[in-house]
Amino acid sequence: MDTPTYLRRHQAADFLQDRFGFGTTETLAKLACVGGGPRFRKLGRFPVYTADDLQAWAESRLSDPVASTSEYAE
């Protein structure tokens, strides 16, 4: 079994920015409080994320591909 690499919040935000073009440290902090963000764990007092959890969360936010905005009205 591979041991996952844990990313601190600023590293997680960089990961999301590099791959998806969105995500900030502040957004991840807020979503950790109110819910709706990627899964995380606590390592002592620090929240840590795995790349797999970040990837799954970001992909869950993406819509299906469309050719025009009118397709969203269906």
Residue pairs with C-beta under 8 A, 6 or more apart in sequence:
4 50
4 51
4 52
5 50
5 51
6 41
6 43
6 48
6 49
6 50
7 15
7 48
7 49
7 50
7 51
7 54
8 46
8 47
8 48
9 25
9 28
9 29
9 46
9 47
9 48
9 49
10 25
11 49
12 23
12 28
12 38
12 40
12 49
12 54
13 23
13 24
13 25
13 27
13 28
15 23
15 49
15 51
15 54
16 22
16 23
16 54
16 58
17 23
17 24
19 55
19 58
20 58
22 58
23 58
27 37
28 37
28 38
28 47
28 49
30 37
31 37
31 38
32 40
32 47
37 57
38 49
38 53
38 54
38 56
38 57
38 58
39 49
39 53
39 57
40 47
40 48
40 49
40 53
41 47
41 48
41 49
42 48
63 72
66 72
